[in-house]
Amino acid sequence: MFDFLDGYDLLGAFWVTVKLTVFSALGSLIWGTLLAGMRVSPVPLMRGFATAYVNVVRNIPLTVIIMFASLGLYSTLGIALGSTDIKGINFRLAVLAFVVYTASFVCEAIRSGINTVPVGQAEAARALGLSFTQVLRLIVLPQAFRAVVNPLSNVLIALTKNTTVASAIGVAEASYLMKEMIENEAQLLLISGVFALGFVILTLPTGLVLGWVAKKVAVKR
C-alpha cells in the first residue's frame, strides 16, 4: 500500500521541518522576550517601537514576509546570511522570516504573563534600588514565563505548522516533498494522510509535554 513512498526521503523532509521549528522557536523566544520588555519599558520610544512592530507584523501574512526575505533580502540586496549554497541561503532566510513573524505572538504571550505579576513586587524591588532591567530579569520575567507556558506552547505548535510556508522559497521541508509526491504519484489521499500523521506526531506530544510542564511550574496565587 505504501510502495509510493519508495525513493522519497520522508524522514529527511520532516527533519528539515524540525530544524526549521527549533531554530525559529529559539530566535522567536529571544526576540519576542526583548519586544515584551520594550513594550513595558518606561522609555516611550522603546514602547512605541515594540507596539508598532507587533501590530504591523501580526497583520502581515506570513507568505508575504517569507517572500520578502527571499526576493527582497537575497535577490535584491544580496543578503545571504553567511551561506554560500542556495539551499542554505533559503533555509536561513526562512528561519529569519519565521522569527520576525512569530516573535510578535511570543511578545504578546509574555506580556500577558508580565501583567499577571503583582505590581507591588516590582515596586518593592525598585525601592530596594534595582534598575528596571534588573527588576524585569530577576523578578518579573521568571514569573511571567511560568504563567505563559500554555500560550507559548500554542505558539510553538502554530510555528510547526507554519513551516509549510517555507516551501514557497524552495526549502525542502515536509510540505515541499508532499507537493512533489502528489505531482508524481496517483495517491492523493494516502500521501495527504501520511503527511497529516507526520505533523500530528510532531505537534501532539509537544502540546501534551508542555501542558504537563505548565501544571508543574504554575505560579500559585
KATA-V190711 format. One record per residue. RES is the residue in one letter. SS is DSSP state (~ for helix, > for strand, _ for the rest). OMEGA is omega in degrees with one decimal (none if undefined). NEAR is the number of other ideal C-beta (glycine too) atoms within 10 Angstrom. Layout:
[[RES | SS | OMEGA | NEAR] [RES | SS | OMEGA | NEAR]]
//
This chain:
[[M | _ | -175.8 | 6] [F | _ | 177.6 | 10] [D | ~ | -178.3 | 8] [F | ~ | 178.8 | 15] [L | ~ | -178.9 | 15] [D | _ | 178.8 | 6] [G | _ | 179.3 | 9] [Y | _ | -179.0 | 16] [D | _ | -176.5 | 12] [L | ~ | -179.5 | 16] [L | ~ | 178.2 | 9] [G | ~ | 179.2 | 13] [A | ~ | 179.0 | 22] [F | ~ | 175.5 | 18] [W | ~ | 175.1 | 13] [V | ~ | 176.8 | 22] [T | ~ | 178.9 | 25] [V | ~ | -179.9 | 14] [K | ~ | 176.2 | 15] [L | ~ | -178.3 | 24] [T | ~ | -176.3 | 23] [V | ~ | -178.8 | 14] [F | ~ | 179.9 | 17] [S | ~ | 179.8 | 26] [A | ~ | 179.3 | 20] [L | ~ | 179.3 | 12] [G | ~ | 180.0 | 18] [S | ~ | 179.7 | 26] [L | ~ | -179.9 | 19] [I | ~ | -177.0 | 13] [W | ~ | 179.0 | 18] [G | ~ | 176.7 | 24] [T | ~ | 177.2 | 18] [L | ~ | 178.2 | 16] [L | ~ | 178.8 | 24] [A | ~ | 176.5 | 27] [G | ~ | 178.7 | 21] [M | ~ | -178.7 | 20] [R | ~ | 178.4 | 20] [V | _ | -178.2 | 18] [S | _ | 175.6 | 17] [P | _ | -179.5 | 7] [V | _ | -176.0 | 10] [P | ~ | -178.4 | 8] [L | ~ | 179.0 | 9] [M | ~ | 177.8 | 16] [R | ~ | -179.4 | 14] [G | ~ | 179.8 | 13] [F | ~ | -177.0 | 15] [A | ~ | 179.2 | 21] [T | ~ | 179.2 | 14] [A | ~ | -179.8 | 10] [Y | ~ | -176.6 | 18] [V | ~ | -176.3 | 22] [N | ~ | -179.9 | 10] [V | ~ | -173.7 | 10] [V | ~ | -179.3 | 18] [R | _ | -176.8 | 12] [N | _ | 173.6 | 8] [I | _ | 178.0 | 13] [P | _ | -179.2 | 10] [L | ~ | 179.2 | 19] [T | ~ | 179.2 | 13] [V | ~ | -179.1 | 11] [I | ~ | -177.0 | 17] [I | ~ | 175.9 | 25] [M | ~ | 176.0 | 16] [F | ~ | 178.6 | 15] [A | ~ | -178.7 | 22] [S | ~ | -174.9 | 20] [L | ~ | -177.6 | 13] [G | ~ | -175.6 | 13] [L | ~ | -174.8 | 17] [Y | ~ | -174.8 | 19] [S | ~ | -176.3 | 9] [T | ~ | -174.9 | 10] [L | _ | 178.4 | 9] [G | _ | 179.5 | 7] [I | _ | -175.8 | 15] [A | _ | 177.7 | 15] [L | _ | 174.0 | 14] [G | _ | 179.8 | 8] [S | _ | -178.3 | 14] [T | _ | 179.2 | 7] [D | _ | -172.5 | 9] [I | ~ | 178.5 | 12] [K | ~ | 178.9 | 12] [G | ~ | 179.0 | 13] [I | ~ | -179.3 | 20] [N | ~ | 178.8 | 21] [F | ~ | -177.9 | 23] [R | ~ | 177.0 | 19] [L | ~ | 177.5 | 26] [A | ~ | 178.1 | 26] [V | ~ | 178.9 | 25] [L | ~ | -179.5 | 19] [A | ~ | 179.3 | 26] [F | ~ | 178.9 | 26] [V | ~ | 180.0 | 21] [V | ~ | -176.3 | 21] [Y | ~ | -173.3 | 22] [T | ~ | -179.4 | 24] [A | ~ | 179.6 | 25] [S | ~ | 178.1 | 22] [F | ~ | 175.7 | 20] [V | ~ | 179.8 | 28] [C | ~ | -178.0 | 26] [E | ~ | 176.9 | 19] [A | ~ | -179.3 | 21] [I | ~ | 179.2 | 27] [R | ~ | 176.8 | 20] [S | ~ | 175.9 | 14] [G | ~ | 177.6 | 22] [I | ~ | -179.0 | 20] [N | _ | 178.4 | 12] [T | _ | -179.3 | 14] [V | _ | -179.4 | 20] [P | _ | -178.4 | 10] [V | ~ | -177.6 | 8] [G | ~ | 179.6 | 8] [Q | ~ | 178.5 | 13] [A | ~ | 180.0 | 18] [E | ~ | 178.7 | 11] [A | ~ | 178.6 | 13] [A | ~ | 178.2 | 18] [R | ~ | 179.1 | 14] [A | ~ | 177.6 | 8] [L | _ | 176.8 | 9] [G | _ | 178.7 | 7] [L | _ | 178.0 | 16] [S | _ | 179.2 | 10] [F | ~ | -179.2 | 16] [T | ~ | 179.3 | 10] [Q | ~ | 178.2 | 14] [V | ~ | -178.9 | 19] [L | ~ | -174.0 | 22] [R | ~ | -173.0 | 13] [L | ~ | -172.9 | 11] [I | ~ | -168.6 | 17] [V | ~ | -173.8 | 24] [L | ~ | 177.8 | 18] [P | ~ | 178.5 | 13] [Q | ~ | -179.8 | 17] [A | ~ | 180.0 | 23] [F | ~ | 179.9 | 18] [R | ~ | -177.3 | 17] [A | ~ | -172.3 | 21] [V | _ | 177.7 | 23] [V | ~ | -179.7 | 20] [N | ~ | 176.6 | 16] [P | ~ | 178.6 | 17] [L | ~ | 176.9 | 21] [S | ~ | 176.5 | 20] [N | ~ | 177.2 | 15] [V | ~ | 179.5 | 23] [L | ~ | 178.1 | 21] [I | ~ | 177.4 | 18] [A | ~ | 178.3 | 12] [L | ~ | 178.9 | 23] [T | ~ | 180.0 | 21] [K | ~ | 179.9 | 14] [N | ~ | -179.8 | 20] [T | ~ | 178.2 | 24] [T | ~ | -179.5 | 20] [V | ~ | -179.0 | 22] [A | ~ | 178.3 | 28] [S | ~ | -179.8 | 20] [A | ~ | 178.8 | 17] [I | ~ | 171.2 | 21] [G | _ | 175.7 | 14] [V | _ | -172.0 | 26] [A | _ | 177.2 | 18] [E | _ | -169.4 | 24] [A | ~ | -176.2 | 26] [S | ~ | 176.7 | 20] [Y | ~ | 177.8 | 19] [L | ~ | 179.1 | 21] [M | ~ | 178.0 | 21] [K | ~ | 179.3 | 14] [E | ~ | -178.7 | 15] [M | ~ | 179.0 | 22] [I | ~ | 179.2 | 14] [E | ~ | -174.1 | 7] [N | ~ | -173.8 | 12] [E | _ | 179.0 | 15] [A | _ | -177.0 | 8] [Q | _ | -173.1 | 17] [L | ~ | -176.2 | 10] [L | ~ | -179.8 | 7] [L | ~ | 179.6 | 15] [I | ~ | 179.2 | 22] [S | ~ | 179.4 | 13] [G | ~ | 179.7 | 11] [V | ~ | -177.4 | 17] [F | ~ | 174.8 | 21] [A | ~ | 177.6 | 11] [L | ~ | 178.6 | 10] [G | ~ | 179.8 | 17] [F | ~ | 174.9 | 18] [V | ~ | 178.9 | 10] [I | ~ | 179.0 | 11] [L | ~ | -170.5 | 18] [T | ~ | -175.8 | 18] [L | ~ | 177.1 | 11] [P | ~ | 178.2 | 10] [T | ~ | 179.3 | 15] [G | ~ | -178.5 | 14] [L | ~ | -178.5 | 11] [V | ~ | -178.4 | 11] [L | ~ | 174.0 | 17] [G | ~ | 176.7 | 13] [W | ~ | 178.5 | 11] [V | ~ | -179.3 | 14] [A | ~ | 178.1 | 17] [K | ~ | -178.3 | 10] [K | ~ | -173.2 | 9] [V | ~ | -177.6 | 13] [A | _ | 179.4 | 12] [V | _ | 178.2 | 13] [K | _ | -179.9 | 3] [R | _ | none | 6]]
//
